[in-house]
Amino acid sequence: ILNCPEEMYDLLALIGSTGRYVIKRVWKKNGEIAAAISTERLNLMAGEYVGKDDPVCIVRAQSGFPANGECVDPFAFPHMVSGWMRGSHNGPMMPVSEMEANPIRFDGPPRVVGLGFQVANGELIGPVDLFDDPAFDPTREQAAKIATYIRRHGPFEPHRLPAEEMEYTSLPGVMEKLESRFEDMDD
């Protein structure tokens, strides 16, 4: 648990290691929940890949919280994320409308949708499709270009994740099968 903005540089030092540290919740100083993020990996809960573990984030906006535009603006840049092709590859996160959330090119590139709801009289009203906005077209175009570039690396890093991050693929089985055939290179 960190206090920001006082410990912002400490937070950045940690979350820069995206495969190791994540943000689970954000609270305002008065204790109000501002955001909640799902961060579990199914393979860590079940021991092997059993299905999708796509993260979900709920963020409060307006009325003492950031404006809607401030909440979605970080998605105006196609950040490289792990999670492409069954979680085994890196790719640019592409903000898309619900209608465009059907990744097919090598099961990607990784997509993110944003749905906005209004709370009125204790009920959720909506959703509004926040990324169904032409203002995100340049981001989608840039993500598509980055996807083409990174795919050209083939089955190699940096497109493919490092071996220690490849839990969802057949790599652990390949390593086990070939374990007796590896030789020490120090000789």
Secondary structure as the mmCIF struct_conf table of DSSP 4:
data_model
#
loop_
_struct_conf.conf_type_id
_struct_conf.id
_struct_conf.beg_label_comp_id
_struct_conf.beg_label_asym_id
_struct_conf.beg_label_seq_id
_struct_conf.end_label_comp_id
_struct_conf.end_label_asym_id
_struct_conf.end_label_seq_id
TURN_TY1_P TURN_TY1_P1 CYS A 4 GLU A 7
HELX_RH_AL_P HELX_RH_AL_P1 MET A 8 ILE A 15
TURN_TY1_P TURN_TY1_P2 GLY A 16 GLY A 16
BEND BEND1 SER A 17 SER A 17
TURN_TY1_P TURN_TY1_P3 THR A 18 ARG A 20
STRN STRN1 ARG A 25 TRP A 27
TURN_TY1_P TURN_TY1_P4 LYS A 29 ASN A 30
BEND BEND2 GLY A 31 GLY A 31
STRN STRN2 ILE A 33 ILE A 37
HELX_RH_AL_P HELX_RH_AL_P2 LEU A 42 ALA A 46
BEND BEND3 GLY A 47 GLU A 48
BEND BEND4 GLY A 51 GLY A 51
STRN STRN3 CYS A 57 VAL A 59
BEND BEND5 GLN A 62 PHE A 65
HELX_RH_AL_P HELX_RH_AL_P3 ASN A 68 VAL A 72
HELX_RH_3T_P HELX_RH_3T_P1 ASP A 73 ALA A 76
BEND BEND6 PHE A 77 PHE A 77
STRN STRN4 MET A 80 GLY A 83
HELX_RH_AL_P HELX_RH_AL_P4 TRP A 84 GLY A 87
TURN_TY1_P TURN_TY1_P5 SER A 88 SER A 88
STRN STRN5 HIS A 89 PRO A 92
STRN STRN6 MET A 94 PRO A 95
HELX_RH_3T_P HELX_RH_3T_P2 GLU A 98 GLU A 100
STRN STRN7 ARG A 105 ARG A 105
TURN_TY1_P TURN_TY1_P6 PHE A 106 ASP A 107
STRN STRN8 GLY A 108 GLY A 108
BEND BEND7 PRO A 109 PRO A 109
STRN STRN9 ARG A 111 VAL A 112
STRN STRN10 LEU A 115 ALA A 120
TURN_TY1_P TURN_TY1_P7 ASN A 121 GLY A 122
STRN STRN11 GLU A 123 ASP A 129
TURN_TY1_P TURN_TY1_P8 LEU A 130 PHE A 131
BEND BEND8 ASP A 133 ASP A 133
HELX_RH_3T_P HELX_RH_3T_P3 PRO A 134 PHE A 136
HELX_RH_AL_P HELX_RH_AL_P5 ASP A 137 ARG A 151
TURN_TY1_P TURN_TY1_P9 ARG A 152 PRO A 155
BEND BEND9 PHE A 156 PHE A 156
TURN_TY1_P TURN_TY1_P10 GLU A 157 HIS A 159
STRN STRN12 ARG A 160 ARG A 160
HELX_LH_PP_P HELX_LH_PP_P1 LEU A 161 PRO A 162
HELX_RH_3T_P HELX_RH_3T_P4 ALA A 163 GLU A 165
TURN_TY1_P TURN_TY1_P11 GLU A 167 TYR A 168
BEND BEND10 THR A 169 SER A 170
HELX_RH_AL_P HELX_RH_AL_P6 LEU A 171 LEU A 178
HELX_RH_3T_P HELX_RH_3T_P5 GLU A 179 ARG A 181
TURN_TY1_P TURN_TY1_P12 MET A 185 ASP A 186
#
